[in-house]
Amino acid sequence: MALLRLALAALAFLVLASGCAGPAAQRDLVRTLAETGCNGVPAVGYQQVGSRIVLSVSVQECVSAHPRRIGELLGHGEAARAMGRAIWSSPTYRFDSVMVTVYRTADEPHRTRPQSVLVEREQLAADFGPRNVALDTPRPFDDGGRTAWSYIPLFAAVGGVLLLAGMVRAIRAGRVLPILIIRR
């Protein structure tokens, strides 16, 4: 039983090290988008394009938070600006540009057609001022995930040894009967 727990702990470490666990920064960004008025199943993802990291954020719609226009749909430009402000003020992984997508805007309120715009980091800095360095968290294994893959052979070897040791203990205890099939 202890060997099984050790194997599961190794597997859990591999999942965490490879970045499959959801980052807290992503949850903070989704919460900030909702507070801004951008709702509807927000999707957040990171893509590496060459040497650049692109943060992709898409929402169903953005509504105004202004006291005179509460609940009113924003146009594409206003929605992109509101999302840019939310992204710029939220903790995220380090990014070079942002792909902002809004599906429903005041420009075409009865259609859900995605409208996207790519905003560079420099443009966000010009619009909203310098970004607090503490908001940029480095990505785990920021080498494109190659470091996590290098641990797989080690974990496979450890898992194989643990499985073999468990099988030998089960055979010695008489819980498993080995059968050898020989063909001629």
N, CA, C and O of each residue as an XYZ file, in Angstrom:
736
protein
N       0.821     -1.186      0.000
C       0.000      0.000      0.000
C       0.872      1.260      0.000
O       0.548      2.257     -0.644
N       1.973      1.191      0.729
C       2.878      2.337      0.780
C       3.507      2.584     -0.587
O       3.738      3.729     -0.974
N       3.783      1.498     -1.321
C       4.363      1.656     -2.651
C       3.370      2.320     -3.602
O       3.755      3.137     -4.438
N       2.101      1.968     -3.471
C       1.072      2.579     -4.308
C       0.951      4.071     -4.005
O       0.804      4.882     -4.919
N       1.012      4.428     -2.735
C       0.946      5.842     -2.359
C       2.140      6.609     -2.907
O       2.001      7.746     -3.357
N       3.301      5.991     -2.868
C       4.499      6.635     -3.398
C       4.375      6.842     -4.905
O       4.752      7.893     -5.424
N       3.846      5.841     -5.604
C       3.660      5.965     -7.050
C       2.647      7.058     -7.374
O       2.845      7.820     -8.320
N       1.566      7.146     -6.603
C       0.570      8.189     -6.833
C       1.137      9.575     -6.535
O       0.799     10.543     -7.217
N       1.992      9.675     -5.528
C       2.626     10.956     -5.221
C       3.535     11.389     -6.369
O       3.576     12.569     -6.716
N       4.261     10.443     -6.959
C       5.119     10.758     -8.101
C       4.280     11.214     -9.290
O       4.654     12.156     -9.988
N       3.155     10.556     -9.525
C       2.274     10.945    -10.622
C       1.689     12.336    -10.376
O       1.593     13.138    -11.305
N       1.302     12.625     -9.150
C       0.765     13.948     -8.820
C       1.818     15.027     -9.043
O       1.499     16.108     -9.537
N       3.065     14.748     -8.685
C       4.135     15.708     -8.923
C       4.309     15.956    -10.410
O       4.513     17.096    -10.827
N       4.232     14.906    -11.214
C       4.387     15.057    -12.659
C       3.278     15.938    -13.224
O       3.540     16.785    -14.077
N       2.055     15.751    -12.765
C       0.939     16.574    -13.240
C       1.157     18.033    -12.852
O       0.946     18.930    -13.669
N       1.575     18.275    -11.623
C       1.817     19.643    -11.184
C       2.996     20.267    -11.914
O       2.946     21.442    -12.278
N       4.051     19.499    -12.132
C       5.245     20.031    -12.778
C       5.010     20.322    -14.249
O       5.631     21.228    -14.806
N       4.124     19.571    -14.886
C       3.899     19.783    -16.314
C       2.938     20.926    -16.581
O       2.718     21.280    -17.740
N       2.368     21.504    -15.557
C       1.492     22.644    -15.750
C       0.056     22.267    -16.023
O      -0.709     23.106    -16.500
N      -0.344     21.039    -15.741
C      -1.727     20.623    -15.971
C      -2.655     21.120    -14.882
O      -3.871     21.129    -15.074
N      -2.131     21.524    -13.773
C      -2.980     22.045    -12.703
C      -3.338     23.488    -13.025
O      -2.508     24.231    -13.551
N      -4.561     23.888    -12.716
C      -5.015     25.237    -13.028
C      -4.314     26.268    -12.168
O      -4.284     26.125    -10.946
N      -3.743     27.310    -12.774
C      -3.026     28.311    -12.001
C      -3.980     29.247    -11.273
O      -5.076     29.539    -11.750
N      -3.542     29.705    -10.118
C      -4.345     30.649     -9.342
C      -4.466     31.973    -10.082
O      -5.485     32.655     -9.968
N      -3.438     32.343    -10.841
C      -3.473     33.601    -11.581
C      -4.623     33.608    -12.581
O      -5.242     34.648    -12.807
N      -4.910     32.475    -13.171
C      -5.997     32.385    -14.140
C      -7.338     32.634    -13.446
O      -8.200     33.324    -13.991
N      -7.516     32.076    -12.252
C      -8.760     32.295    -11.507
C      -8.911     33.769    -11.137
O     -10.013     34.314    -11.197
N      -7.807     34.418    -10.753
C      -7.863     35.839    -10.417
C      -8.268     36.670    -11.629
O      -9.042     37.618    -11.500
N      -7.753     36.323    -12.798
C      -8.089     37.055    -14.016
C      -9.567     36.892    -14.354
O     -10.226     37.864    -14.722
N     -10.093     35.681    -14.234
C     -11.515     35.441    -14.511
C     -12.380     36.246    -13.544
O     -13.392     36.820    -13.946
N     -11.988     36.290    -12.282
C     -12.742     37.061    -11.289
C     -12.689     38.557    -11.619
O     -13.704     39.246    -11.519
N     -11.520     39.062    -12.009
C     -11.395     40.478    -12.357
C     -12.220     40.811    -13.592
O     -12.833     41.877    -13.656
N     -12.243     39.910    -14.576
C     -13.069     40.131    -15.768
C     -14.545     40.216    -15.390
O     -15.274     41.060    -15.910
N     -14.983     39.345    -14.487
C     -16.386     39.361    -14.056
C     -16.712     40.663    -13.331
O     -17.795     41.219    -13.520
N     -15.790     41.155    -12.506
C     -16.011     42.416    -11.800
C     -16.066     43.590    -12.771
O     -16.745     44.583    -12.507
N     -15.355     43.483    -13.892
C     -15.348     44.528    -14.902
C     -16.656     44.557    -15.684
O     -17.020     45.585    -16.256
N     -17.361     43.431    -15.708
C     -18.610     43.339    -16.463
C     -18.497     42.430    -17.667
O     -19.441     42.313    -18.447
N     -17.349     41.783    -17.828
C     -17.139     40.861    -18.944
C     -17.451     39.452    -18.458
O     -16.700     38.871    -17.675
N     -18.563     38.917    -18.932
C     -19.071     37.648    -18.424
C     -19.273     36.647    -19.549
O     -18.997     36.915    -20.718
N     -19.761     35.491    -19.148
C     -20.141     34.474    -20.114
C     -19.033     33.509    -20.430
O     -18.460     33.567    -21.518
N     -18.715     32.633    -19.522
C     -17.735     31.563    -19.689
C     -16.426     32.092    -20.269
O     -16.087     31.785    -21.412
N     -15.697     32.875    -19.498
C     -14.421     33.371    -20.009
C     -13.425     32.233    -20.219
O     -13.320     31.317    -19.404
N     -12.709     32.314    -21.316
C     -11.673     31.326    -21.620
C     -10.326     32.035    -21.620
O     -10.160     33.077    -22.254
N      -9.372     31.463    -20.904
C      -8.038     32.045    -20.791
C      -7.029     30.985    -21.189
O      -7.080     29.858    -20.696
N      -6.115     31.339    -22.076
C      -5.095     30.383    -22.490
C      -3.811     31.100    -22.868
O      -3.813     32.287    -23.193
N      -2.719     30.359    -22.818
C      -1.412     30.898    -23.180
C      -0.882     30.099    -24.360
O      -0.985     28.873    -24.386
N      -0.315     30.801    -25.337
C       0.272     30.151    -26.501
C       1.658     30.732    -26.717
O       1.887     31.926    -26.526
N       2.571     29.871    -27.116
C       3.899     30.353    -27.442
C       4.014     30.409    -28.953
O       3.893     29.388    -29.629
N       4.248     31.602    -29.482
C       4.400     31.817    -30.915
C       5.824     32.302    -31.123
O       6.138     33.466    -30.870
N       6.677     31.409    -31.584
C       8.093     31.731    -31.688
C       8.662     31.931    -30.301
O       8.611     31.030    -29.464
N       9.207     33.112    -30.056
C       9.754     33.404    -28.727
C       8.798     34.255    -27.899
O       9.139     34.681    -26.796
N       7.602     34.504    -28.428
C       6.626     35.365    -27.753
C       5.524     34.543    -27.102
O       5.126     33.499    -27.620
N       5.031     35.025    -25.954
C       3.909     34.405    -25.250
C       2.669     35.262    -25.499
O       2.665     36.460    -25.215
N       1.620     34.638    -26.032
C       0.362     35.336    -26.305
C      -0.681     34.842    -25.306
O      -0.946     33.644    -25.208
N      -1.259     35.773    -24.575
C      -2.350     35.471    -23.653
C      -3.651     35.645    -24.424
O      -3.946     36.743    -24.897
N      -4.434     34.576    -24.556
C      -5.716     34.638    -25.261
C      -6.836     34.673    -24.233
O      -6.936     33.791    -23.381
N      -7.673     35.695    -24.318
C      -8.801     35.840    -23.402
C     -10.050     36.083    -24.239
O     -10.085     36.991    -25.069
N     -11.078     35.260    -24.012
C     -12.335     35.472    -24.727
C     -13.492     35.421    -23.745
O     -13.492     34.630    -22.802
N     -14.480     36.278    -23.982
C     -15.686     36.332    -23.156
C     -16.902     36.415    -24.076
O     -16.789     36.778    -25.247
N     -18.047     36.077    -23.532
C     -19.287     36.139    -24.303
C     -19.672     37.588    -24.584
O     -19.988     37.940    -25.721
N     -19.646     38.434    -23.539
C     -20.053     39.830    -23.700
C     -19.481     40.667    -22.565
O     -19.076     40.140    -21.529
N     -19.456     41.966    -22.776
C     -19.066     42.909    -21.735
C     -20.184     43.931    -21.591
O     -20.668     44.487    -22.577
N     -20.587     44.169    -20.345
C     -21.625     45.167    -20.075
C     -21.014     46.304    -19.274
O     -20.012     46.130    -18.580
N     -21.627     47.451    -19.381
C     -21.113     48.651    -18.734
C     -21.292     48.579    -17.221
O     -22.294     48.070    -16.719
N     -20.305     49.097    -16.515
C     -20.391     49.201    -15.057
C     -20.613     50.653    -14.646
O     -20.695     50.960    -13.457
N     -20.710     51.552    -15.638
C     -20.939     52.973    -15.369
C     -22.332     53.152    -14.774
O     -23.283     52.530    -15.249
N     -22.476     53.998    -13.735
C     -23.778     54.136    -13.061
C     -24.939     54.501    -13.995
O     -26.074     54.093    -13.748
N     -24.673     55.256    -15.055
C     -25.758     55.655    -15.961
C     -26.046     54.612    -17.037
O     -27.084     54.670    -17.696
N     -25.136     53.665    -17.216
C     -25.300     52.681    -18.300
C     -25.211     51.248    -17.781
O     -24.785     50.369    -18.530
N     -25.587     50.976    -16.554
C     -25.435     49.642    -15.965
C     -26.198     48.616    -16.793
O     -27.376     48.797    -17.100
N     -25.513     47.544    -17.148
C     -26.128     46.444    -17.887
C     -26.179     46.644    -19.385
O     -26.619     45.743    -20.098
N     -25.754     47.769    -19.886
C     -25.782     48.045    -21.320
C     -24.569     47.394    -21.986
O     -23.448     47.497    -21.490
N     -24.807     46.722    -23.117
C     -23.706     46.084    -23.845
C     -22.703     47.124    -24.319
O     -23.079     48.220    -24.737
N     -21.427     46.773    -24.252
C     -20.372     47.653    -24.748
C     -20.074     47.329    -26.200
O     -20.248     46.193    -26.640
N     -19.626     48.326    -26.939
C     -19.148     48.105    -28.294
C     -17.830     47.349    -28.267
O     -17.225     47.182    -27.209
N     -17.386     46.890    -29.435
C     -16.163     46.074    -29.480
C     -14.953     46.828    -28.938
O     -14.168     46.265    -28.174
N     -14.793     48.085    -29.320
C     -13.646     48.865    -28.847
C     -13.662     49.074    -27.340
O     -12.637     48.932    -26.673
N     -14.847     49.416    -26.804
C     -14.969     49.609    -25.354
C     -14.739     48.305    -24.602
O     -14.096     48.290    -23.552
N     -15.271     47.202    -25.150
C     -15.100     45.896    -24.500
C     -13.629     45.495    -24.487
O     -13.124     45.004    -23.478
N     -12.939     45.707    -25.617
C     -11.514     45.362    -25.685
C     -10.718     46.203    -24.695
O      -9.785     45.710    -24.062
N     -11.088     47.461    -24.566
C     -10.389     48.339    -23.612
C     -10.654     47.896    -22.172
O      -9.731     47.866    -21.358
N     -11.905     47.553    -21.850
C     -12.240     47.092    -20.495
C     -11.512     45.793    -20.172
O     -11.009     45.617    -19.062
N     -11.457     44.886    -21.140
C     -10.737     43.626    -20.922
C      -9.246     43.886    -20.772
O      -8.594     43.283    -19.920
N      -8.696     44.783    -21.598
C      -7.278     45.120    -21.497
C      -6.926     45.683    -20.132
O      -5.888     45.348    -19.561
N      -7.804     46.548    -19.609
C      -7.573     47.123    -18.273
C      -7.606     46.024    -17.207
O      -6.779     46.016    -16.295
N      -8.567     45.094    -17.322
C      -8.673     43.997    -16.350
C      -7.445     43.093    -16.414
O      -6.911     42.687    -15.381
N      -7.003     42.784    -17.622
C      -5.827     41.920    -17.793
C      -4.579     42.616    -17.244
O      -3.760     41.987    -16.573
N      -4.437     43.901    -17.528
C      -3.251     44.652    -17.125
C      -3.145     44.784    -15.612
O      -2.044     44.904    -15.075
N      -4.291     44.764    -14.917
C      -4.260     44.950    -13.465
C      -4.373     43.639    -12.690
O      -4.440     43.660    -11.461
N      -4.397     42.500    -13.382
C      -4.539     41.195    -12.720
C      -3.229     40.430    -12.747
O      -2.436     40.587    -13.676
N      -2.994     39.602    -11.733
C      -1.808     38.743    -11.779
C      -1.980     37.672    -12.855
O      -2.986     36.962    -12.876
N      -1.014     37.562    -13.728
C      -1.020     36.558    -14.797
C       0.406     36.065    -14.986
O       1.353     36.597    -14.408
N       0.529     35.037    -15.811
C       1.868     34.668    -16.252
C       2.375     35.786    -17.159
O       1.587     36.543    -17.725
N       3.668     35.880    -17.289
C       4.275     36.904    -18.143
C       3.814     36.693    -19.576
O       3.824     35.563    -20.064
N       3.410     37.757    -20.259
C       2.963     37.672    -21.647
C       3.562     38.817    -22.444
O       3.960     39.838    -21.883
N       3.624     38.637    -23.773
C       4.131     39.672    -24.667
C       3.006     40.393    -25.400
O       3.135     41.569    -25.741
N       1.911     39.695    -25.640
C       0.750     40.306    -26.277
C      -0.509     39.583    -25.823
O      -0.448     38.480    -25.278
N      -1.655     40.222    -26.056
C      -2.941     39.689    -25.620
C      -3.875     39.614    -26.822
O      -4.018     40.587    -27.563
N      -4.510     38.460    -27.015
C      -5.551     38.309    -28.030
C      -6.886     38.370    -27.297
O      -7.235     37.447    -26.560
N      -7.630     39.451    -27.497
C      -8.904     39.684    -26.825
C     -10.026     39.350    -27.802
O     -10.057     39.868    -28.918
N     -10.954     38.474    -27.379
C     -12.087     38.087    -28.223
C     -13.385     38.305    -27.459
O     -13.532     37.868    -26.318
N     -14.332     38.995    -28.113
C     -15.664     39.224    -27.549
C     -16.667     38.685    -28.562
O     -16.569     38.974    -29.755
N     -17.636     37.897    -28.083
C     -18.588     37.258    -28.991
C     -19.840     38.091    -29.246
O     -20.425     37.986    -30.324
N     -20.265     38.900    -28.307
C     -21.499     39.673    -28.472
C     -21.227     41.099    -28.030
O     -20.826     41.329    -26.889
N     -21.442     42.067    -28.929
C     -21.168     43.465    -28.621
C     -22.384     44.321    -28.954
O     -23.345     43.848    -29.561
N     -22.327     45.588    -28.549
C     -23.414     46.523    -28.846
C     -23.481     46.820    -30.336
O     -24.527     47.238    -30.834
N     -22.383     46.610    -31.056
C     -22.372     46.843    -32.499
C     -23.344     45.900    -33.210
O     -24.034     46.308    -34.144
N     -23.399     44.648    -32.772
C     -24.315     43.641    -33.323
C     -24.880     42.821    -32.161
O     -24.434     41.696    -31.938
N     -25.852     43.360    -31.415
C     -26.312     42.693    -30.190
C     -27.053     41.375    -30.414
O     -27.130     40.555    -29.499
N     -27.596     41.156    -31.604
C     -28.381     39.942    -31.848
C     -27.559     38.831    -32.487
O     -28.088     37.755    -32.766
N     -26.274     39.076    -32.722
C     -25.403     38.058    -33.320
C     -24.289     37.722    -32.348
O     -23.787     38.589    -31.633
N     -23.914     36.472    -32.331
C     -22.765     36.070    -31.510
C     -21.642     35.670    -32.451
O     -21.367     34.487    -32.653
N     -21.009     36.666    -33.013
C     -19.887     36.453    -33.914
C     -18.618     36.947    -33.224
O     -18.571     38.085    -32.758
N     -17.595     36.103    -33.155
C     -16.387     36.536    -32.439
C     -15.680     37.685    -33.151
O     -15.510     37.678    -34.370
N     -15.281     38.650    -32.369
C     -14.479     39.761    -32.863
C     -13.229     39.817    -32.001
O     -13.311     39.939    -30.779
N     -12.075     39.726    -32.645
C     -10.808     39.647    -31.910
C      -9.904     40.811    -32.269
O      -9.996     41.396    -33.349
N      -9.040     41.122    -31.338
C      -8.010     42.126    -31.574
C      -6.756     41.696    -30.808
O      -6.841     41.218    -29.677
N      -5.601     41.872    -31.434
C      -4.320     41.555    -30.800
C      -3.732     42.851    -30.263
O      -3.536     43.810    -31.009
N      -3.453     42.874    -28.971
C      -2.913     44.069    -28.323
C      -1.534     43.727    -27.778
O      -1.374     42.775    -27.014
N      -0.551     44.506    -28.176
C       0.820     44.286    -27.710
C       0.985     44.823    -26.287
O       0.248     45.708    -25.853
N       1.943     44.281    -25.591
C       2.228     44.698    -24.209
C       2.566     46.190    -24.145
O       2.161     46.881    -23.210
N       3.298     46.675    -25.127
C       3.684     48.080    -25.159
C       2.456     48.985    -25.277
O       2.409     50.057    -24.673
N       1.462     48.546    -26.061
C       0.238     49.333    -26.209
C      -0.539     49.384    -24.895
O      -1.073     50.430    -24.525
N      -0.598     48.252    -24.192
C      -1.266     48.229    -22.887
C      -0.555     49.158    -21.902
O      -1.203     49.860    -21.126
N       0.785     49.159    -21.937
C       1.552     50.041    -21.051
C       1.291     51.503    -21.394
O       1.205     52.345    -20.499
N       1.164     51.811    -22.684
C       0.884     53.187    -23.085
C      -0.520     53.615    -22.652
O      -0.726     54.764    -22.262
N      -1.483     52.694    -22.720
C      -2.869     53.023    -22.365
C      -3.097     53.103    -20.858
O      -3.799     53.997    -20.385
N      -2.507     52.173    -20.100
C      -2.843     52.043    -18.677
C      -1.668     52.292    -17.736
O      -1.805     52.095    -16.529
N      -0.537     52.712    -18.246
C       0.621     52.966    -17.402
C       1.457     51.707    -17.217
O       1.068     50.630    -17.670
N       2.601     51.836    -16.554
C       3.478     50.673    -16.385
C       2.818     49.594    -15.525
O       2.089     49.888    -14.577
N       3.087     48.364    -15.875
C       2.514     47.225    -15.150
C       3.373     46.926    -13.927
O       4.602     46.959    -13.997
N       2.726     46.638    -12.823
C       3.420     46.259    -11.599
C       4.145     44.932    -11.850
O       3.522     43.956    -12.270
N       5.428     44.893    -11.601
C       6.236     43.701    -11.867
C       5.772     42.515    -11.027
O       5.918     41.368    -11.449
N       5.220     42.772     -9.855
C       4.762     41.690     -8.979
C       3.580     40.928     -9.583
O       3.301     39.802     -9.172
N       2.883     41.528    -10.554
C       1.741     40.854    -11.183
C       2.174     39.791    -12.182
O       1.403     38.882    -12.489
N       3.398     39.892    -12.694
C       3.903     38.905    -13.655
C       4.536     37.749    -12.906
O       5.571     37.917    -12.260
N       3.924     36.583    -12.986
C       4.522     35.397    -12.383
C       5.163     34.587    -13.494
O       4.567     34.425    -14.559
N       6.361     34.076    -13.270
C       6.988     33.270    -14.314
C       6.237     31.958    -14.479
O       5.728     31.393    -13.511
N       6.177     31.489    -15.695
C       5.504     30.220    -15.951
C       6.355     29.095    -15.384
O       7.582     29.155    -15.460
N       5.724     28.066    -14.815
C       6.513     26.929    -14.342
C       7.164     26.249    -15.538
O       6.516     26.012    -16.557
N       8.422     25.944    -15.407
C       9.193     25.352    -16.499
C       9.016     26.192    -17.758
O       8.472     25.724    -18.758
N       9.480     27.431    -17.697
C       9.271     28.399    -18.766
C      10.089     28.092    -20.012
O      10.355     28.989    -20.813
N      10.481     26.870    -20.181
C      11.238     26.472    -21.362
C      10.344     25.756    -22.362
O      10.833     24.984    -23.188
N       9.054     25.998    -22.300
C       8.130     25.347    -23.213
C       7.723     23.966    -22.751
O       7.174     23.197    -23.541
N       7.972     23.625    -21.504
C       7.567     22.324    -20.979
C       8.575     21.213    -21.214
O       8.310     20.061    -20.872
N       9.724     21.534    -21.790
C      10.702     20.480    -22.088
C      11.287     19.873    -20.819
O      11.618     18.688    -20.808
N      11.424     20.652    -19.753
C      11.991     20.130    -18.520
C      11.097     19.067    -17.909
O      11.590     18.049    -17.425
N       9.789     19.288    -17.925
C       8.858     18.309    -17.353
C       8.949     16.982    -18.104
O       8.889     15.918    -17.488
N       9.092     17.036    -19.420
C       9.172     15.797    -20.206
C      10.444     15.019    -19.895
O      10.464     13.796    -20.037
N      11.501     15.701    -19.475
C      12.743     14.988    -19.184
C      12.628     14.129    -17.928
O      13.445     13.232    -17.722
N      11.622     14.389    -17.083
C      11.425     13.583    -15.883
C      10.638     12.302    -16.143
O      10.622     11.419    -15.285
N       9.999     12.173    -17.274
C       9.157     11.001    -17.535
C       9.948      9.693    -17.495
O       9.476      8.747    -16.864
N      11.124      9.576    -18.127
C      11.858      8.308    -18.016
C      12.225      7.960    -16.572
O      12.183      6.794    -16.179
N      12.581      8.968    -15.791
C      12.906      8.725    -14.387
C      11.684      8.198    -13.638
O      11.786      7.220    -12.898
N      10.526      8.842    -13.826
C       9.306      8.380    -13.157
C       8.882      7.007    -13.654
O       8.362      6.206    -12.878
N       9.096      6.720    -14.935
C       8.755      5.397    -15.462
C       9.645      4.332    -14.822
O       9.170      3.251    -14.474
N      10.930      4.635    -14.668
C      11.839      3.678    -14.038
C      11.467      3.459    -12.571
O      11.432      2.320    -12.104
N      11.193      4.527    -11.853
C      10.795      4.397    -10.446
C       9.489      3.620    -10.341
O       9.351      2.750     -9.481
N       8.527      3.929    -11.213
C       7.256      3.205    -11.210
C       7.440      1.735    -11.516
O       6.790      0.888    -10.903
N       8.325      1.418    -12.466
C       8.595      0.020    -12.795
C       9.225     -0.728    -11.638
O       8.855     -1.869    -11.357
N      10.177     -0.092    -10.962
C      10.821     -0.727     -9.807
C       9.800     -0.946     -8.693
O       9.787     -2.007     -8.068
N       8.944      0.045     -8.438
C       7.918     -0.105     -7.402
C       6.930     -1.213     -7.758
O       6.522     -1.982     -6.889
N       6.548     -1.296     -9.014
C       5.633     -2.347     -9.456
C       6.285     -3.719     -9.322
O       5.648     -4.667     -8.863
N       7.536     -3.829     -9.716
C       8.261     -5.095     -9.603
C       8.413     -5.502     -8.135
O       8.227     -6.669     -7.792
N       8.749     -4.542     -7.272
C       8.890     -4.855     -5.844
C       7.553     -5.296     -5.253
O       7.507     -6.231     -4.453
N       6.472     -4.633     -5.639
C       5.152     -5.035     -5.158
C       4.766     -6.418     -5.642
O       4.163     -7.187     -4.894
N       5.104     -6.751     -6.888
C       4.785     -8.069     -7.437
C       5.591     -9.162     -6.730
O       5.059    -10.232     -6.434
N       6.868     -8.897     -6.461
C       7.697     -9.878     -5.757
C       7.147    -10.115     -4.353
O       7.093    -11.258     -3.900
N       6.741     -9.061     -3.662
C       6.164     -9.227     -2.324
C       4.864    -10.022     -2.377
O       4.609    -10.846     -1.499
N       4.044     -9.787     -3.393
C       2.774    -10.516     -3.514
C       3.016    -11.990     -3.821
O       2.296    -12.852     -3.316
N       4.023    -12.289     -4.643
C       4.340    -13.690     -4.961
C       4.857    -14.399     -3.721
O       4.453    -15.527     -3.439
N       5.750    -13.749     -2.972
C       6.298    -14.367     -1.757
C       5.228    -14.591     -0.695
O       5.290    -15.564      0.056
N       4.247    -13.694     -0.630
C       3.176    -13.841      0.358
C       2.135    -14.862     -0.087
O       1.268    -15.242      0.700
N       2.209    -15.304     -1.325
C       1.272    -16.307     -1.819
C      -0.045    -15.739     -2.316
O      -0.991    -16.494     -2.546
N      -0.126    -14.448     -2.485
C      -1.362    -13.840     -2.971
C      -1.476    -13.921     -4.487
O      -2.574    -13.803     -5.031
N      -0.363    -14.119     -5.170
C      -0.345    -14.205     -6.627
C       0.395    -15.472     -7.013
O       1.442    -15.790     -6.449
N      -0.153    -16.187     -7.973
C       0.473    -17.407     -8.457
C       1.017    -17.144     -9.855
O       0.247    -16.941    -10.793
N       2.341    -17.147    -10.002
C       2.899    -16.902    -11.334
C       2.711    -18.133    -12.223
O       2.913    -19.265    -11.782
N       2.329    -17.903    -13.451
C       2.149    -18.984    -14.423
C       3.079    -18.694    -15.585
O       3.079    -17.593    -16.135
N       3.859    -19.672    -15.947
C       4.794    -19.538    -17.048
C       4.269    -20.353    -18.217
O       4.076    -21.563    -18.093
N       4.043    -19.722    -19.320
C       3.546    -20.405    -20.514
C       4.698    -20.494    -21.499
O       5.284    -19.485    -21.893
N       5.011    -21.732    -21.890
C       6.112    -21.960    -22.823
C       5.534    -22.563    -24.096
O       4.805    -23.552    -24.037
N       5.847    -21.988    -25.223
C       5.410    -22.516    -26.518
C       6.559    -23.265    -27.158
O       7.728    -22.912    -27.005
N       6.188    -24.316    -27.882
C       7.219    -25.051    -28.615
C       6.964    -25.003    -30.068
O       7.730    -25.569    -30.848
